[in-house]
């Protein structure tokens, strides 16, 4: 079967298997776990109780296809025909996004009815929904997610360019993340780890499940391209499997408290999920070792892969059922309940107690999100460097050391004393801010990760977007030209935090884990961009002259010092409903601690500024040296014609005088 004759043919059986099996299993799992049992007080009725798991299943399945289809279209499937496979996958993603949107709205309506304890037909339902929909975490996040999904549903289907599915996939991920803080792990004792696990879990699951479903849907049109597509998918699926299992184990540890919790109905559902995960891991290994190579033999060789992949979708759908039902099942008694204190209610973290002189080294609260990001950044970088060395190319060891130290410093400031006490003390928060935004980027940027990536990764020749193509697209994009303008980068580095601290966003970032994660990500990104435009060696937009960069640096740091002076003299508390209400027994004057934070902001920036200024001056001297060398070489080639022309010009002026 040729590729041309098979274009446009698709298979809908994976969608049917995913939807039907998932709904049947979730109904059985919900009944077993008691998630749809009638409530003694405030019962919303059987319609609401049973609709919640069904809508959640449809929501998750549609989300998986919405995310997975553009991933396959952008990064996996070769595009060599006029009738593009990307268009087929875009229509699939657009249809799934509509289902995702409708299921999300249904979830929001039924969740509110369950929380309010009233049926959907109650005369007071609509008025209470309008009054409280934005005040409740679960309904507010559902509204935010639905808005993002609505935009995806409208914009994805017409998109035909190569970068459109990549942008659609990237835009779909934020629609999943707002739901993480409202999950059952988010209310556990280890709030931070619970939210992180719930954030990683759906992202890895949707890419894995949705990618396989999309691959099977367009499988009849792939022809000889099935082998290369499945190999690329298998590489992504393996990473998703590791991430899914890791986040699942973390969530399990948080929710059951100990092995005794496995005896409960909640534990049984988790065991069923674990068994399904093991089966999927075995199927994935079988794919990689046996069936992926078969399609290379021709169309008949694809049959074993298709049969096993359909079975894999069925197992995935089976795993979705307990996954949804466990969110409606009460956690076992062995799970440790969070403390009911003002500090925990406001921040989501227990009171760490007064800091001591050794808290810089002895106080730790590992942020698993940033630990995972740091480890991945280091491992990927080192693998690229070793790849260059293996093929005989040179990569400076000092760059590798600088990159690794940068991420170690970042992890320290987010998980050690500054990260722990930064959640309850403004002064320590400012230390964390300075470390993430100034010290860590100062070590990361000299590592030149973009240069290393472009040298280490291979280019693709089949019109798909591999990692190298994505990096090149970003480097040459108009967005980066704007952001890499030193004036813009300096403004983002200084003005955005200054505005942030005096806006309600600061309090939101301190009260919610998602806001705190976004705050740290912004500090790191803005600091990295600022350092990069000053001393970066990676490819990008045209650099400004060193003198102009020194002016930008001095102006930015002057504004930064001025911001610190304002804080040291301020009497009005920032985020007063947060720092003013923490009621720390060992911290009686939050305003004084804020002024101390201002002094830290003013003083900590001096050393990094000096280092940056010295680096810019060094680049200036190097550029002058290179220009002098270039002129000397040209003079050697042409007999210094430039000097002779200048002397003739002076002689002509003398004759005129």
Secondary structure, DSSP 8 states (H G I E B T S, - for coil): --HHHHTT----HHHHHHHHHHHHHHHHHHHHHTTT---SSS---HHHHHHHHHHHHHHHHHHHHHHHHHHHHHHTS---SSS-HHHHHHHHHHHHHHHHHHHHHHHHHHHHHHHHT--TT-TTHHHHHHHHTTTSHHHHHHHHHHHHHHHHHHHTTT--SHHHHHHHHHHHHHHHHTTGGGSGGGGSSSHHHHHHHHHHHHHHHHHHHHHHHHHHHTGGGTGGGHHHHHHHHHHHHHHHHHHHHHHHHHHHHHHH-SGGGGGSHHHHHHHHHHHHHHHHHHHHHHIIIIIHHHGGG-GGGGHHHHHHHHHHHHHHHHHHHHHHHGGGS---TTS------HHHHHHSS----S--TTHHHH-----HHHHHHHHHHHHHHHHHHHHHHHTT----HHHHHHHHHHHHHHHHHHHSHHHHHTTT-HHHHHHHHHIIIIIHHHHHGGG-HHHHHHHHS---SSS---HHHHHHHHHTSHHHHHHTSHHHHHHHHHHHHHHHHTSHHHHHHHH-HHHHHHHHHHHHHHHHHHHHHHH--SS-S----HHHHHHHHHHHHHHHHHHHHHHHT--S-TTHHHHTTS--TT---HHHHHHHHHHHHHHHHHHHHHHHHHHHHHHHHHHHHHHHHHHHHHHHHHTSHHHHHHHHHHHHHHHH-
